[in-house]
Amino acid sequence: MSEDRLLTLCSRTRLEPETLAQAAEELRRPLDWGYIAEAATRHGVAPLLKHGLSQVFQTYPELKASPPTRAGFQEIQKLYAISQQRTRRMLQAVDEICAAFTSLGIAVMGLKELALYRCAYPDPALRPMGDVDLLIRPEDYPRAVQCLAGLGLLPLPSGKRQYTAKYAWGHHFRRAKDDLWLDLQWNLMQIEWDQYHEGNFNFDIQGSWNRAAPAADGYGLLLPGLEDLLFHLCLHLEGHQYSELVLLCDIAELLQSQKELINWGLLAEMAIQRGVTASVHDPLYLVQQMFQVSPPAGWLEKLRPADSRSGLMGALFGNLSRLHLELDEIQLAARPLPACMLEMEIITRWQAFGAMQLYSRLDMLTRSFRQAGGKYLTLDGDAPMRIFPSPALPAFGRLRLGVPDEDLPALQRALLENGFSGKNALPGLPETWSATLAAVSKDPILQGQPVELRLSARVDSEMPPGGPPTSRSQAAKTILKNADRRQTGPVEVQIWIVTDQPERLLENLASQAGQPGLKQLLHLVKLLNFLNGPYGQTTSLPANASPAARAGLRLARQFQSGSFENQPDQAAEAPAEHFFKFARIDPDDDDRYSGFKRLFYFSWCWLAAPNWGSRWAYLGASLRKPAGAHSAVLFAALREVFAALWHKAAARFAARPPEAARLAYWVEPLTPENAARLAGELPK
């Protein structure tokens, strides 16, 4: 679509003459400016788009003459002014916080946007900031909390946060008077929530501190080294499953401005030592194809992973942050009995250690596969279903391994070498494999009990459809129906090994990449990995491939050629969908802030009590106001439910907020001063 191509061409700080000409060509076509403004807002690139369009109009002034283009550009300009106002306010707050920390001798490092403002974006307003990301040393956390309280920044959730302090790597703070949000971190990455160094990824936070340098204008603020910044941006993009265009723009702008200063050898060493070459390679390759900016020659090839596992990280570790942070929310909102709270903590830590062990076994499996002569293997899986710390929810979704027919013997050998036992397939039935994992964690909360997983794998030629993510409301209903369930014995993990002709594997991958949705770019990465692998040059789609598969392959070929257009296929039954229609933040998804949350927590804890005596004891405690609390748990829960119902009823008659304000975290009302200025002459 022309609108999507315009977004990728103009969401840049500097447009080369060839890019200006390409953007001008798109602007001469009829465009849906409503979609452009909406997508640019959802993906956080509206200010950057304004900057790029201004360069096009300066070179081709006649293009601004048409009324639709002029009106559309004015809307984009307003969004830039909003970002300008917000960024100025937030940077003033950063100076205030850094000055206070420095006066106490607390070292503080600026992450992501704060670092990019100094080395990639000439105007901070071009890159909207959601919250302020700061890194401190863990031993400074208690003093930092006291310091922030003096500035009006209070932790969320409020109250004693024992599980955050025990397991987490960061904590959110908010200042009510100006709605300032701060993400205070003491580690950069915590994929596995590995507190006892039992996992697969080793993130050297001390190395990041050693490579940091003072900002020239930052009141003692330190900035990460370019290699640490780029490494963090790549893993951050993967963590958000490639769902925001602005995260790709961040990497593109950093490469554009600092490519010659980055120590690529150090970056490659960091990725290899930490076992995340795919997490660095895939974002860099995608940026190269979308924005025509890339690392120096040879470095992408050195980072190329041996297998494709873009969808595996989220399938194994995607729920760990939610589970750990949920512990404090439950403790503070429902005040469960100690035995109930302990069980939830055990479930959470079991999940983390189990995911580590499962990833480790799959990693060994892929290494054995390569040693056995296998050429291509892809690993991914469904989103984790356990989004609350309850044994009523399955621990893991279904995992998938894709392998061409001729590589199946290598995979079978790898399965045998890694503890799997196989059963010969009877006519008409799939081949099956099984293995049991059992390991004991150093985590004292698990009390030396082994974490057992029973892996059940089946070999089939049909790709099972991916399951939809479990919503919080669905999970809550399941928990309340099975609140008395306990986790005993080995936990089942289903693995579906899809083996077929390369043409059919290509069709499966292309079909996923051709379906519009939040994870379309993630699926596209998996497809590109196949096309760039040993079978990519010699494999084509079957003649009867679905329209979605044809659309996905066409899109991938355009990415490979560096010409992202997403144009419709003349043979397709329907026109191509807009590519940037979806983004991580959905304005209609208010499930996270449900007024029923406390009542759900209370009901869950009451039903999960081991006997009726415990239930009555918990009910009595919930009717009494604890020391330091505003009200009893049950009364607070009922009050929040009534407030939520009233709010929902009132919303039916209230004026709907402006669409832009619903689509992004960074859109806020303009001050009267800015509004008056906009009513006169818009910024050029």
ChimeraX attribute file (.defattr): number of C-alpha atoms within 10 A of each C-alpha:
attribute: neighborCount
match mode: 1-to-1
recipient: residues
	/A:1	17
	/A:2	21
	/A:3	24
	/A:4	22
	/A:5	20
	/A:6	24
	/A:7	23
	/A:8	20
	/A:9	23
	/A:10	26
	/A:11	26
	/A:12	25
	/A:13	21
	/A:14	16
	/A:15	18
	/A:16	11
	/A:17	11
	/A:18	9
	/A:19	17
	/A:20	21
	/A:21	15
	/A:22	16
	/A:23	23
	/A:24	19
	/A:25	13
	/A:26	17
	/A:27	19
	/A:28	13
	/A:29	10
	/A:30	11
	/A:31	17
	/A:32	13
	/A:33	18
	/A:34	13
	/A:35	16
	/A:36	24
	/A:37	22
	/A:38	20
	/A:39	26
	/A:40	29
	/A:41	27
	/A:42	29
	/A:43	21
	/A:44	29
	/A:45	29
	/A:46	30
	/A:47	28
	/A:48	27
	/A:49	29
	/A:50	26
	/A:51	23
	/A:52	24
	/A:53	27
	/A:54	18
	/A:55	18
	/A:56	23
	/A:57	17
	/A:58	13
	/A:59	14
	/A:60	13
	/A:61	11
	/A:62	9
	/A:63	16
	/A:64	20
	/A:65	10
	/A:66	10
	/A:67	9
	/A:68	15
	/A:69	17
	/A:70	14
	/A:71	14
	/A:72	18
	/A:73	20
	/A:74	17
	/A:75	16
	/A:76	26
	/A:77	23
	/A:78	20
	/A:79	26
	/A:80	25
	/A:81	21
	/A:82	22
	/A:83	25
	/A:84	20
	/A:85	17
	/A:86	21
	/A:87	21
	/A:88	13
	/A:89	13
	/A:90	19
	/A:91	16
	/A:92	10
	/A:93	17
	/A:94	21
	/A:95	16
	/A:96	14
	/A:97	20
	/A:98	22
	/A:99	17
	/A:100	19
	/A:101	22
	/A:102	14
	/A:103	11
	/A:104	13
	/A:105	12
	/A:106	19
	/A:107	17
	/A:108	26
	/A:109	26
	/A:110	23
	/A:111	22
	/A:112	20
	/A:113	22
	/A:114	24
	/A:115	21
	/A:116	23
	/A:117	15
	/A:118	16
	/A:119	15
	/A:120	21
	/A:121	20
	/A:122	13
	/A:123	15
	/A:124	20
	/A:125	20
	/A:126	25
	/A:127	27
	/A:128	25
	/A:129	20
	/A:130	18
	/A:131	19
	/A:132	21
	/A:133	21
	/A:134	25
	/A:135	23
	/A:136	20
	/A:137	17
	/A:138	14
	/A:139	10
	/A:140	16
	/A:141	18
	/A:142	10
	/A:143	14
	/A:144	21
	/A:145	16
	/A:146	12
	/A:147	17
	/A:148	19
	/A:149	15
	/A:150	11
	/A:151	14
	/A:152	15
	/A:153	22
	/A:154	20
	/A:155	21
	/A:156	14
	/A:157	17
	/A:158	11
	/A:159	15
	/A:160	12
	/A:161	18
	/A:162	12
	/A:163	16
	/A:164	18
	/A:165	15
	/A:166	10
	/A:167	16
	/A:168	19
	/A:169	18
	/A:170	22
	/A:171	18
	/A:172	17
	/A:173	22
	/A:174	20
	/A:175	16
	/A:176	11
	/A:177	8
	/A:178	11
	/A:179	10
	/A:180	17
	/A:181	20
	/A:182	24
	/A:183	17
	/A:184	22
	/A:185	22
	/A:186	21
	/A:187	19
	/A:188	18
	/A:189	19
	/A:190	18
	/A:191	23
	/A:192	25
	/A:193	22
	/A:194	19
	/A:195	16
	/A:196	10
	/A:197	11
	/A:198	16
	/A:199	18
	/A:200	17
	/A:201	18
	/A:202	18
	/A:203	18
	/A:204	13
	/A:205	14
	/A:206	10
	/A:207	11
	/A:208	18
	/A:209	20
	/A:210	10
	/A:211	14
	/A:212	18
	/A:213	14
	/A:214	15
	/A:215	17
	/A:216	11
	/A:217	9
	/A:218	19
	/A:219	19
	/A:220	22
	/A:221	26
	/A:222	24
	/A:223	29
	/A:224	25
	/A:225	19
	/A:226	23
	/A:227	20
	/A:228	22
	/A:229	21
	/A:230	22
	/A:231	19
	/A:232	18
	/A:233	22
	/A:234	22
	/A:235	19
	/A:236	18
	/A:237	22
	/A:238	22
	/A:239	18
	/A:240	16
	/A:241	20
	/A:242	25
	/A:243	23
	/A:244	22
	/A:245	21
	/A:246	22
	/A:247	23
	/A:248	22
	/A:249	22
	/A:250	23
	/A:251	24
	/A:252	25
	/A:253	22
	/A:254	20
	/A:255	23
	/A:256	19
	/A:257	13
	/A:258	12
	/A:259	17
	/A:260	11
	/A:261	10
	/A:262	18
	/A:263	12
	/A:264	17
	/A:265	11
	/A:266	12
	/A:267	20
	/A:268	21
	/A:269	13
	/A:270	20
	/A:271	19
	/A:272	16
	/A:273	12
	/A:274	14
	/A:275	16
	/A:276	19
	/A:277	21
	/A:278	23
	/A:279	23
	/A:280	26
	/A:281	20
	/A:282	26
	/A:283	22
	/A:284	23
	/A:285	23
	/A:286	23
	/A:287	23
	/A:288	21
	/A:289	18
	/A:290	22
	/A:291	23
	/A:292	13
	/A:293	19
	/A:294	19
	/A:295	17
	/A:296	12
	/A:297	8
	/A:298	8
	/A:299	15
	/A:300	20
	/A:301	10
	/A:302	13
	/A:303	22
	/A:304	19
	/A:305	19
	/A:306	17
	/A:307	20
	/A:308	24
	/A:309	21
	/A:310	23
	/A:311	23
	/A:312	21
	/A:313	21
	/A:314	21
	/A:315	21
	/A:316	27
	/A:317	23
	/A:318	21
	/A:319	23
	/A:320	25
	/A:321	19
	/A:322	14
	/A:323	22
	/A:324	25
	/A:325	19
	/A:326	20
	/A:327	22
	/A:328	23
	/A:329	21
	/A:330	21
	/A:331	19
	/A:332	18
	/A:333	22
	/A:334	26
	/A:335	21
	/A:336	24
	/A:337	18
	/A:338	10
	/A:339	13
	/A:340	17
	/A:341	18
	/A:342	14
	/A:343	19
	/A:344	22
	/A:345	21
	/A:346	19
	/A:347	23
	/A:348	28
	/A:349	25
	/A:350	22
	/A:351	24
	/A:352	24
	/A:353	24
	/A:354	27
	/A:355	23
	/A:356	21
	/A:357	22
	/A:358	15
	/A:359	19
	/A:360	13
	/A:361	15
	/A:362	16
	/A:363	17
	/A:364	14
	/A:365	21
	/A:366	22
	/A:367	15
	/A:368	21
	/A:369	24
	/A:370	18
	/A:371	13
	/A:372	16
	/A:373	12
	/A:374	21
	/A:375	18
	/A:376	24
	/A:377	22
	/A:378	23
	/A:379	22
	/A:380	22
	/A:381	24
	/A:382	21
	/A:383	25
	/A:384	22
	/A:385	22
	/A:386	25
	/A:387	25
	/A:388	24
	/A:389	27
	/A:390	28
	/A:391	20
	/A:392	20
	/A:393	21
	/A:394	15
	/A:395	23
	/A:396	23
	/A:397	21
	/A:398	20
	/A:399	21
	/A:400	23
	/A:401	22
	/A:402	25
	/A:403	25
	/A:404	24
	/A:405	15
	/A:406	15
	/A:407	19
	/A:408	21
	/A:409	15
	/A:410	20
	/A:411	25
	/A:412	19
	/A:413	17
	/A:414	22
	/A:415	23
	/A:416	16
	/A:417	14
	/A:418	15
	/A:419	15
	/A:420	18
	/A:421	16
	/A:422	16
	/A:423	11
	/A:424	10
	/A:425	12
	/A:426	8
	/A:427	7
	/A:428	6
	/A:429	11
	/A:430	15
	/A:431	16
	/A:432	19
	/A:433	21
	/A:434	19
	/A:435	17
	/A:436	16
	/A:437	17
	/A:438	14
	/A:439	14
	/A:440	14
	/A:441	20
	/A:442	15
	/A:443	17
	/A:444	11
	/A:445	15
	/A:446	19
	/A:447	11
	/A:448	12
	/A:449	15
	/A:450	16
	/A:451	19
	/A:452	19
	/A:453	20
	/A:454	16
	/A:455	18
	/A:456	17
	/A:457	24
	/A:458	19
	/A:459	21
	/A:460	17
	/A:461	18
	/A:462	14
	/A:463	18
	/A:464	13
	/A:465	9
	/A:466	15
	/A:467	13
	/A:468	9
	/A:469	13
	/A:470	16
	/A:471	12
	/A:472	17
	/A:473	15
	/A:474	10
	/A:475	17
	/A:476	22
	/A:477	13
	/A:478	14
	/A:479	23
	/A:480	18
	/A:481	12
	/A:482	17
	/A:483	21
	/A:484	18
	/A:485	13
	/A:486	13
	/A:487	13
	/A:488	8
	/A:489	11
	/A:490	15
	/A:491	18
	/A:492	17
	/A:493	20
	/A:494	18
	/A:495	21
	/A:496	21
	/A:497	26
	/A:498	21
	/A:499	22
	/A:500	21
	/A:501	13
	/A:502	23
	/A:503	18
	/A:504	20
	/A:505	24
	/A:506	25
	/A:507	23
	/A:508	24
	/A:509	22
	/A:510	30
	/A:511	22
	/A:512	25
	/A:513	29
	/A:514	27
	/A:515	20
	/A:516	18
	/A:517	19
	/A:518	19
	/A:519	19
	/A:520	20
	/A:521	22
	/A:522	21
	/A:523	24
	/A:524	25
	/A:525	23
	/A:526	23
	/A:527	29
	/A:528	25
	/A:529	24
	/A:530	24
	/A:531	20
	/A:532	12
	/A:533	17
	/A:534	12
	/A:535	16
	/A:536	16
	/A:537	10
	/A:538	9
	/A:539	16
	/A:540	15
	/A:541	18
	/A:542	14
	/A:543	7
	/A:544	9
	/A:545	16
	/A:546	17
	/A:547	18
	/A:548	20
	/A:549	23
	/A:550	22
	/A:551	25
	/A:552	28
	/A:553	26
	/A:554	21
	/A:555	25
	/A:556	24
	/A:557	16
	/A:558	17
	/A:559	22
	/A:560	18
	/A:561	10
	/A:562	16
	/A:563	16
	/A:564	23
	/A:565	18
	/A:566	23
	/A:567	18
	/A:568	16
	/A:569	14
	/A:570	8
	/A:571	9
	/A:572	13
	/A:573	9
	/A:574	10
	/A:575	14
	/A:576	18
	/A:577	17
	/A:578	19
	/A:579	21
	/A:580	24
	/A:581	17
	/A:582	18
	/A:583	21
	/A:584	15
	/A:585	16
	/A:586	12
	/A:587	14
	/A:588	8
	/A:589	9
	/A:590	9
	/A:591	12
	/A:592	10
	/A:593	9
	/A:594	14
	/A:595	20
	/A:596	19
	/A:597	22
	/A:598	23
	/A:599	21
	/A:600	20
	/A:601	20
	/A:602	22
	/A:603	17
	/A:604	23
	/A:605	24
	/A:606	26
	/A:607	18
	/A:608	24
	/A:609	20
	/A:610	12
	/A:611	11
	/A:612	11
	/A:613	10
	/A:614	16
	/A:615	17
	/A:616	13
	/A:617	13
	/A:618	19
	/A:619	18
	/A:620	12
	/A:621	17
	/A:622	22
	/A:623	14
	/A:624	13
	/A:625	15
	/A:626	13
	/A:627	8
	/A:628	7
	/A:629	10
	/A:630	9
	/A:631	15
	/A:632	19
	/A:633	25
	/A:634	22
	/A:635	15
	/A:636	18
	/A:637	23
	/A:638	15
	/A:639	15
	/A:640	18
	/A:641	18
	/A:642	13
	/A:643	14
	/A:644	16
	/A:645	13
	/A:646	11
	/A:647	13
	/A:648	12
	/A:649	11
	/A:650	11
	/A:651	11
	/A:652	9
	/A:653	8
	/A:654	10
	/A:655	8
	/A:656	9
	/A:657	8
	/A:658	10
	/A:659	12
	/A:660	20
	/A:661	16
	/A:662	19
	/A:663	21
	/A:664	23
	/A:665	17
	/A:666	20
	/A:667	21
	/A:668	15
	/A:669	12
	/A:670	18
	/A:671	12
	/A:672	9
	/A:673	8
	/A:674	17
	/A:675	15
	/A:676	12
	/A:677	13
	/A:678	16
	/A:679	8
	/A:680	9
	/A:681	8
	/A:682	14
	/A:683	11
	/A:684	9
